[in-house]
Amino acid sequence: MEIQDEKMIEIFYTLENIQRVDKAIAFHTNQENADKFAIWQYQQIKNNFIMQLTTLLGGLGIPLQTPPLADYQQAA
């Protein structure tokens, strides 16, 4: 049971990290001279956290289906 609790903590921590990265992306996107490279870097970090979350939830038998991971270059 303890392992489950550790996984829950890691899931929560990963969700918090995704939220922080989203705020950083929004901050850089809303700048007058948006730093596209910084936005791209943050998007890559977010993608890594999403992959980590998918793995963590899958380990608990909770499949997570996500759309293709975002690539800022495609959105620009």
LUMVEX-957883 format. One record per atom (N, C-alpha, C, CB): residue number from 1; x negated, y negated, z negated. Coordinates in pm, 1 decimal, decimal comma, padded with zeros to 6 digits. Each point is the difference from the previous one (the first is absolute). Glycine has a CB too. Layout:
BEGIN
<node i="NUM" east="X" north="Y" up="Z"/>
...
# end
This chain:
BEGIN
<node i="1" east="-00082,1" north="00120,0" up="00000,0"/>
<node i="1" east="00082,1" north="-00120,0" up="00000,0"/>
<node i="1" east="-00086,2" north="-00126,0" up="00000,0"/>
<node i="1" east="00179,4" north="00125,9" up="-00120,5"/>
<node i="2" east="-00290,8" north="-00122,3" up="00055,4"/>
<node i="2" east="-00088,0" north="-00116,8" up="-00005,9"/>
<node i="2" east="-00046,0" north="-00042,2" up="00138,9"/>
<node i="2" east="-00075,2" north="00071,4" up="-00227,2"/>
<node i="3" east="00049,5" north="00025,8" up="00314,2"/>
<node i="3" east="-00043,7" north="-00031,4" up="00136,2"/>
<node i="3" east="00107,9" north="-00081,6" up="00070,8"/>
<node i="3" east="-00139,3" north="00211,6" up="00008,8"/>
<node i="4" east="00264,2" north="-00175,1" up="-00027,2"/>
<node i="4" east="00109,3" north="-00074,7" up="00060,7"/>
<node i="4" east="-00002,3" north="-00145,4" up="-00047,1"/>
<node i="4" east="00137,7" north="00210,8" up="00013,5"/>
<node i="5" east="-00159,8" north="-00231,2" up="-00142,4"/>
<node i="5" east="-00003,2" north="-00135,2" up="-00054,3"/>
<node i="5" east="-00114,2" north="-00080,9" up="00061,7"/>
<node i="5" east="00099,9" north="00085,0" up="-00214,3"/>
<node i="6" east="-00215,4" north="-00022,7" up="00232,7"/>
<node i="6" east="-00112,9" north="-00068,5" up="00061,8"/>
<node i="6" east="00032,5" north="-00036,4" up="00144,5"/>
<node i="6" east="-00158,8" north="00124,1" up="-00150,6"/>
<node i="7" east="00228,4" north="-00035,0" up="00220,0"/>
<node i="7" east="00039,3" north="-00029,8" up="00137,6"/>
<node i="7" east="00099,3" north="-00115,4" up="00004,8"/>
<node i="7" east="-00039,0" north="00239,4" up="00061,7"/>
<node i="8" east="00130,0" north="-00243,2" up="-00156,5"/>
<node i="8" east="00096,8" north="-00109,6" up="-00004,6"/>
<node i="8" east="-00070,8" north="-00133,9" up="-00021,2"/>
<node i="8" east="00174,0" north="00157,9" up="-00090,6"/>
<node i="9" east="-00271,5" north="-00159,4" up="00003,6"/>
<node i="9" east="-00077,0" north="-00121,5" up="-00024,5"/>
<node i="9" east="-00073,3" north="-00042,2" up="00127,0"/>
<node i="9" east="-00026,8" north="00063,5" up="-00242,7"/>
<node i="10" east="-00032,1" north="00033,4" up="00312,1"/>
<node i="10" east="-00072,2" north="-00031,0" up="00123,0"/>
<node i="10" east="00095,1" north="-00051,0" up="00108,7"/>
<node i="10" east="-00170,7" north="00175,0" up="-00059,0"/>
<node i="11" east="00290,8" north="-00119,4" up="00065,7"/>
<node i="11" east="00100,5" north="-00047,4" up="00096,2"/>
<node i="11" east="00036,9" north="-00144,0" up="-00031,4"/>
<node i="11" east="00089,7" north="00234,0" up="00028,9"/>
<node i="12" east="-00063,8" north="-00263,5" up="-00155,2"/>
<node i="12" east="00034,6" north="-00135,9" up="-00040,3"/>
<node i="12" east="-00113,3" north="-00096,9" up="00031,9"/>
<node i="12" east="00146,1" north="00092,2" up="-00181,3"/>
<node i="13" east="-00268,5" north="-00052,7" up="00150,6"/>
<node i="13" east="-00116,6" north="-00082,9" up="00026,3"/>
<node i="13" east="-00014,6" north="-00025,9" up="00150,2"/>
<node i="13" east="-00112,4" north="00092,7" up="-00205,8"/>
<node i="14" east="00136,7" north="00007,8" up="00287,5"/>
<node i="14" east="-00008,0" north="-00015,5" up="00145,0"/>
<node i="14" east="00107,7" north="-00096,0" up="00050,1"/>
<node i="14" east="-00093,9" north="00232,3" up="00019,4"/>
<node i="15" east="00214,9" north="-00220,9" up="-00073,0"/>
<node i="15" east="00107,1" north="-00093,4" up="00037,5"/>
<node i="15" east="-00035,7" north="-00143,5" up="-00038,2"/>
<node i="15" east="00168,0" north="00184,1" up="-00028,8"/>
<node i="16" east="-00227,2" north="-00202,2" up="-00087,3"/>
<node i="16" east="-00043,8" north="-00134,2" up="-00041,2"/>
<node i="16" east="-00104,4" north="-00054,8" up="00096,5"/>
<node i="16" east="00047,3" north="00057,9" up="-00239,9"/>
<node i="17" east="-00139,3" north="00027,4" up="00281,9"/>
<node i="17" east="-00103,5" north="-00043,9" up="00093,8"/>
<node i="17" east="00060,0" north="-00039,8" up="00134,6"/>
<node i="17" east="-00164,0" north="00150,5" up="-00114,8"/>
<node i="18" east="00261,7" north="-00076,2" up="00161,1"/>
<node i="18" east="00067,6" north="-00035,4" up="00125,5"/>
<node i="18" east="00066,1" north="-00136,3" up="-00013,9"/>
<node i="18" east="00039,0" north="00243,8" up="00052,8"/>
<node i="19" east="00024,4" north="-00267,7" up="-00166,2"/>
<node i="19" east="00066,0" north="-00128,4" up="-00023,8"/>
<node i="19" east="-00101,7" north="-00114,7" up="-00000,3"/>
<node i="19" east="00178,6" north="00118,0" up="-00133,3"/>
<node i="20" east="-00292,8" north="-00096,9" up="00069,4"/>
<node i="20" east="-00104,4" north="-00103,8" up="-00002,8"/>
<node i="20" east="-00052,9" north="-00029,6" up="00140,1"/>
<node i="20" east="-00063,1" north="00072,9" up="-00231,5"/>
<node i="21" east="00041,6" north="00031,8" up="00308,9"/>
<node i="21" east="-00050,3" north="-00018,6" up="00135,9"/>
<node i="21" east="00104,6" north="-00072,3" up="00085,3"/>
<node i="21" east="-00141,9" north="00208,7" up="-00021,6"/>
<node i="22" east="00269,5" north="-00174,4" up="00003,9"/>
<node i="22" east="00106,0" north="-00070,6" up="00072,8"/>
<node i="22" east="-00003,5" north="-00149,9" up="-00029,5"/>
<node i="22" east="00141,5" north="00207,7" up="-00007,3"/>
<node i="23" east="-00164,3" north="-00243,4" up="-00118,0"/>
<node i="23" east="-00008,6" north="-00141,4" up="-00036,7"/>
<node i="23" east="-00120,0" north="-00067,0" up="00067,2"/>
<node i="23" east="00110,3" north="00051,9" up="-00219,8"/>
<node i="24" east="-00221,7" north="00019,4" up="00226,2"/>
<node i="24" east="-00119,4" north="-00054,9" up="00065,3"/>
<node i="24" east="00025,0" north="-00018,4" up="00150,0"/>
<node i="24" east="-00147,2" north="00110,9" up="-00173,2"/>
<node i="25" east="00213,3" north="-00014,9" up="00235,1"/>
<node i="25" east="00032,6" north="-00011,7" up="00142,6"/>
<node i="25" east="00090,6" north="-00120,0" up="00023,0"/>
<node i="25" east="-00022,9" north="00249,1" up="00028,9"/>
<node i="26" east="00124,8" north="-00264,4" up="-00112,0"/>
<node i="26" east="00092,0" north="-00112,7" up="00014,3"/>
<node i="26" east="-00073,4" north="-00132,4" up="-00018,1"/>
<node i="26" east="00188,2" north="00143,6" up="-00083,1"/>
<node i="27" east="-00276,7" north="-00149,5" up="-00015,0"/>
<node i="27" east="-00076,4" north="-00122,2" up="-00024,0"/>
<node i="27" east="-00080,6" north="-00038,9" up="00124,1"/>
<node i="27" east="-00013,0" north="00057,0" up="-00245,0"/>
<node i="28" east="-00061,2" north="00037,5" up="00299,5"/>
<node i="28" east="-00084,6" north="-00029,0" up="00115,4"/>
<node i="28" east="00082,6" north="-00026,4" up="00125,5"/>
<node i="28" east="-00178,7" north="00141,7" up="-00100,9"/>
<node i="29" east="00291,0" north="-00075,3" up="00113,9"/>
<node i="29" east="00085,9" north="-00020,2" up="00116,4"/>
<node i="29" east="00061,5" north="-00139,0" up="-00000,4"/>
<node i="29" east="00048,5" north="00244,6" up="00004,5"/>
<node i="30" east="-00016,9" north="-00295,8" up="-00121,2"/>
<node i="30" east="00067,5" north="-00129,6" up="-00011,1"/>
<node i="30" east="-00094,3" north="-00119,6" up="00001,8"/>
<node i="30" east="00174,7" north="00116,1" up="-00127,3"/>
<node i="31" east="-00302,9" north="-00092,4" up="00140,0"/>
<node i="31" east="-00096,1" north="-00109,6" up="00008,4"/>
<node i="31" east="00010,9" north="-00066,1" up="00137,9"/>
<node i="31" east="-00156,1" north="00117,4" up="-00163,7"/>
<node i="32" east="00127,8" north="-00246,8" up="00167,2"/>
<node i="32" east="00006,3" north="-00072,3" up="00126,6"/>
<node i="32" east="-00092,1" north="00064,0" up="00104,2"/>
<node i="32" east="00054,3" north="-00211,5" up="-00125,1"/>
<node i="33" east="-00174,8" north="00241,6" up="00084,5"/>
<node i="33" east="-00095,4" north="00070,5" up="00086,6"/>
<node i="33" east="-00018,7" north="00140,9" up="-00055,5"/>
<node i="33" east="-00119,2" north="-00217,4" up="00063,9"/>
<node i="34" east="00213,9" north="00303,4" up="-00032,0"/>
<node i="34" east="-00001,1" north="00136,2" up="-00053,7"/>
<node i="34" east="-00129,4" north="00071,5" up="00037,6"/>
<node i="34" east="00251,0" north="00007,9" up="00013,7"/>
<node i="35" east="-00310,2" north="00056,2" up="-00111,8"/>
<node i="35" east="-00122,2" north="00076,4" up="00021,2"/>
<node i="35" east="00040,6" north="00140,8" up="00044,6"/>
<node i="35" east="-00129,5" north="-00136,8" up="-00174,8"/>
<node i="36" east="00131,7" north="00158,0" up="00305,7"/>
<node i="36" east="00048,5" north="00126,7" up="00054,9"/>
<node i="36" east="-00085,4" north="00118,5" up="-00043,8"/>
<node i="36" east="00088,8" north="-00125,5" up="00195,2"/>
<node i="37" east="-00218,6" north="00103,0" up="-00210,8"/>
<node i="37" east="-00085,9" north="00110,0" up="-00042,5"/>
<node i="37" east="00032,1" north="00040,2" up="-00143,8"/>
<node i="37" east="-00180,4" north="-00079,4" up="00156,7"/>
<node i="38" east="00201,8" north="-00018,1" up="-00244,2"/>
<node i="38" east="00036,0" north="00030,3" up="-00139,3"/>
<node i="38" east="00133,5" north="00073,5" up="-00004,9"/>
<node i="38" east="-00126,5" north="-00203,3" up="-00079,7"/>
<node i="39" east="00220,8" north="00159,2" up="00160,0"/>
<node i="39" east="00130,3" north="00065,7" up="00004,2"/>
<node i="39" east="-00016,3" north="00144,5" up="00046,2"/>
<node i="39" east="00113,4" north="-00220,8" up="00047,3"/>
<node i="40" east="-00194,6" north="00241,3" up="00055,1"/>
<node i="40" east="-00025,7" north="00134,9" up="00050,3"/>
<node i="40" east="-00062,4" north="00087,5" up="-00108,5"/>
<node i="40" east="-00029,4" north="-00092,8" up="00231,7"/>
<node i="41" east="-00068,7" north="00036,3" up="-00303,3"/>
<node i="41" east="-00065,1" north="00076,0" up="-00107,5"/>
<node i="41" east="00099,9" north="00039,4" up="-00107,9"/>
<node i="41" east="-00214,1" north="-00121,0" up="00045,8"/>
<node i="42" east="00297,6" north="00026,0" up="-00087,5"/>
<node i="42" east="00100,2" north="00031,2" up="-00101,7"/>
<node i="42" east="00099,1" north="00104,0" up="00051,2"/>
<node i="42" east="-00024,8" north="-00231,0" up="-00093,9"/>
<node i="43" east="00059,7" north="00224,8" up="00222,1"/>
<node i="43" east="00092,1" north="00098,3" up="00055,0"/>
<node i="43" east="-00062,8" north="00139,6" up="-00002,4"/>
<node i="43" east="00102,9" north="-00178,0" up="00145,7"/>
<node i="44" east="-00232,3" north="00186,4" up="-00119,4"/>
<node i="44" east="-00068,8" north="00129,4" up="-00006,0"/>
<node i="44" east="-00001,0" north="00053,9" up="-00143,4"/>
<node i="44" east="-00143,8" north="-00067,0" up="00196,8"/>
<node i="45" east="00123,1" north="-00021,7" up="-00292,2"/>
<node i="45" east="00004,4" north="00040,6" up="-00141,4"/>
<node i="45" east="00139,9" north="00050,5" up="-00035,2"/>
<node i="45" east="-00179,7" north="-00169,0" up="-00058,0"/>
<node i="46" east="00280,9" north="00096,3" up="00102,6"/>
<node i="46" east="00138,3" north="00042,6" up="-00025,8"/>
<node i="46" east="00026,8" north="00136,7" up="00063,1"/>
<node i="46" east="00073,4" north="-00241,4" up="-00008,4"/>
<node i="47" east="-00119,6" north="00260,9" up="00130,7"/>
<node i="47" east="00018,5" north="00129,4" up="00066,4"/>
<node i="47" east="-00063,2" north="00112,4" up="-00081,4"/>
<node i="47" east="00002,9" north="-00115,2" up="00222,9"/>
<node i="48" east="-00121,1" north="00089,4" up="-00278,2"/>
<node i="48" east="-00066,2" north="00101,4" up="-00083,2"/>
<node i="48" east="00082,5" north="00031,5" up="-00124,1"/>
<node i="48" east="-00222,6" north="-00078,9" up="00083,2"/>
<node i="49" east="00278,5" north="-00024,1" up="-00146,5"/>
<node i="49" east="00084,3" north="00022,6" up="-00117,3"/>
<node i="49" east="00126,7" north="00077,7" up="00038,0"/>
<node i="49" east="-00089,2" north="-00212,1" up="-00103,7"/>
<node i="50" east="00145,8" north="00182,3" up="00219,9"/>
<node i="50" east="00119,7" north="00072,3" up="00044,4"/>
<node i="50" east="-00032,2" north="00146,7" up="00022,9"/>
<node i="50" east="00089,3" north="-00209,2" up="00105,8"/>
<node i="51" east="-00203,8" north="00236,9" up="-00045,1"/>
<node i="51" east="-00040,8" north="00139,5" up="00020,4"/>
<node i="51" east="-00021,4" north="00069,1" up="-00134,8"/>
<node i="51" east="-00107,9" north="-00061,8" up="00220,2"/>
<node i="52" east="00048,7" north="-00010,5" up="-00316,1"/>
<node i="52" east="-00021,8" north="00056,4" up="-00133,6"/>
<node i="52" east="00134,1" north="00030,1" up="-00066,5"/>
<node i="52" east="-00217,4" north="-00127,3" up="-00021,3"/>
<node i="53" east="00312,6" north="00034,9" up="00032,0"/>
<node i="53" east="00132,1" north="00019,6" up="-00059,1"/>
<node i="53" east="00070,5" north="00119,7" up="00063,3"/>
<node i="53" east="00015,0" north="-00246,4" up="-00046,9"/>
<node i="54" east="-00026,2" north="00260,0" up="00177,3"/>
<node i="54" east="00060,0" north="00113,2" up="00070,3"/>
<node i="54" east="-00056,5" north="00131,5" up="-00052,7"/>
<node i="54" east="00032,5" north="-00143,1" up="00204,4"/>
<node i="55" east="-00162,8" north="00147,6" up="-00223,6"/>
<node i="55" east="-00065,0" north="00120,7" up="-00051,9"/>
<node i="55" east="00046,1" north="00029,0" up="-00143,0"/>
<node i="55" east="-00199,6" north="-00044,3" up="00147,4"/>
<node i="56" east="00204,1" north="-00058,6" up="-00230,9"/>
<node i="56" east="00041,2" north="00018,6" up="-00139,7"/>
<node i="56" east="00143,5" north="00051,4" up="-00009,4"/>
<node i="56" east="-00156,9" north="-00183,2" up="-00068,0"/>
<node i="57" east="00246,1" north="00122,5" up="00144,2"/>
<node i="57" east="00140,1" north="00042,6" up="-00004,7"/>
<node i="57" east="00015,7" north="00139,5" up="00058,9"/>
<node i="57" east="00073,7" north="-00239,2" up="00016,6"/>
<node i="58" east="-00148,3" north="00268,6" up="00089,3"/>
<node i="58" east="00004,6" north="00133,1" up="00059,6"/>
<node i="58" east="-00042,7" north="00106,7" up="-00099,2"/>
<node i="58" east="-00045,6" north="-00100,9" up="00222,6"/>
<node i="59" east="-00051,0" north="00067,8" up="-00308,1"/>
<node i="59" east="-00045,4" north="00092,9" up="-00102,4"/>
<node i="59" east="00106,0" north="00031,0" up="-00103,3"/>
<node i="59" east="-00226,6" north="-00085,6" up="00035,3"/>
<node i="60" east="00325,8" north="00000,0" up="-00044,2"/>
<node i="60" east="00111,7" north="00022,1" up="-00092,1"/>
<node i="60" east="00121,2" north="00059,3" up="00071,3"/>
<node i="60" east="-00082,3" north="-00190,4" up="-00139,2"/>
<node i="61" east="00064,1" north="00223,7" up="00266,8"/>
<node i="61" east="00110,7" north="00055,7" up="00076,3"/>
<node i="61" east="00096,8" north="-00104,6" up="00050,4"/>
<node i="61" east="-00023,5" north="00203,3" up="-00133,2"/>
<node i="62" east="-00020,7" north="-00328,4" up="00140,3"/>
<node i="62" east="00084,2" north="-00109,4" up="00048,4"/>
<node i="62" east="-00059,0" north="-00048,2" up="00132,3"/>
<node i="62" east="00068,0" north="-00069,4" up="-00237,8"/>
<node i="63" east="-00010,7" north="00113,3" up="00348,4"/>
<node i="63" east="-00055,1" north="-00043,5" up="00128,2"/>
<node i="63" east="00030,6" north="-00148,1" up="00024,3"/>
<node i="63" east="00026,2" north="00234,1" up="00090,7"/>
<node i="64" east="-00123,7" north="-00305,8" up="-00043,9"/>
<node i="64" east="00016,5" north="-00142,3" up="00030,9"/>
<node i="64" east="-00026,0" north="-00017,0" up="00148,5"/>
<node i="64" east="-00070,6" north="-00073,7" up="-00234,5"/>
<node i="65" east="00171,4" north="00030,2" up="00303,9"/>
<node i="65" east="-00015,5" north="-00025,5" up="00142,7"/>
<node i="65" east="-00014,5" north="-00149,5" up="00019,0"/>
<node i="65" east="00135,1" north="00205,5" up="00063,1"/>
<node i="66" east="-00243,8" north="-00244,0" up="-00000,8"/>
<node i="66" east="-00023,7" north="-00141,6" up="00025,2"/>
<node i="66" east="-00007,1" north="-00022,6" up="00150,2"/>
<node i="66" east="-00123,1" north="-00026,0" up="-00219,8"/>
<node i="67" east="00159,9" north="-00094,1" up="00262,4"/>
<node i="67" east="-00020,6" north="-00030,9" up="00141,0"/>
<node i="67" east="-00151,0" north="-00003,9" up="00026,7"/>
<node i="67" east="00219,4" north="-00132,5" up="00012,3"/>
<node i="68" east="-00258,6" north="00130,6" up="00112,8"/>
<node i="68" east="-00143,8" north="-00008,7" up="00027,1"/>
<node i="68" east="-00060,8" north="-00114,6" up="-00079,3"/>
<node i="68" east="00034,1" north="00095,6" up="00230,7"/>
<node i="69" east="-00154,2" north="-00073,0" up="-00284,7"/>
<node i="69" east="-00063,0" north="-00102,1" up="-00080,7"/>
<node i="69" east="-00024,6" north="-00125,0" up="00083,3"/>
<node i="69" east="-00106,2" north="00176,7" up="-00142,9"/>
<node i="70" east="00126,4" north="-00290,3" up="00079,8"/>
<node i="70" east="-00011,5" north="-00127,8" up="00069,9"/>
<node i="70" east="-00143,0" north="-00027,2" up="00042,4"/>
<node i="70" east="00193,4" north="-00086,2" up="-00130,2"/>
<node i="71" east="-00205,3" north="00027,8" up="00244,9"/>
<node i="71" east="-00128,6" north="-00043,9" up="00049,8"/>
<node i="71" east="00017,0" north="-00146,3" up="00037,9"/>
<node i="71" east="-00066,5" north="00233,8" up="00083,9"/>
<node i="72" east="00005,7" north="-00321,5" up="-00159,9"/>
<node i="72" east="00020,0" north="-00143,8" up="00019,4"/>
<node i="72" east="-00033,3" north="-00040,2" up="00142,9"/>
<node i="72" east="-00052,5" north="-00040,1" up="-00241,8"/>
<node i="73" east="-00044,4" north="00105,3" up="00302,9"/>
<node i="73" east="-00039,1" north="-00034,7" up="00136,5"/>
<node i="73" east="00119,4" north="00013,4" up="00095,7"/>
<node i="73" east="-00236,3" north="00076,4" up="-00048,8"/>
<node i="74" east="00322,3" north="00022,9" up="00025,6"/>
<node i="74" east="00115,8" north="00019,0" up="00085,8"/>
<node i="74" east="00103,6" north="-00108,7" up="-00023,3"/>
<node i="74" east="-00042,1" north="00245,7" up="-00000,1"/>
<node i="75" east="00050,9" north="-00292,3" up="-00124,3"/>
<node i="75" east="00102,2" north="-00099,9" up="-00032,9"/>
<node i="75" east="-00042,8" north="-00140,5" up="00041,2"/>
<node i="75" east="00073,0" north="00143,3" up="-00190,8"/>
<node i="76" east="-00201,4" north="-00166,0" up="00210,1"/>
<node i="76" east="-00049,9" north="-00134,2" up="00031,7"/>
<node i="76" east="00030,8" north="-00037,8" up="00142,7"/>
<node i="76" east="-00180,4" north="00029,0" up="-00166,7"/>
# end
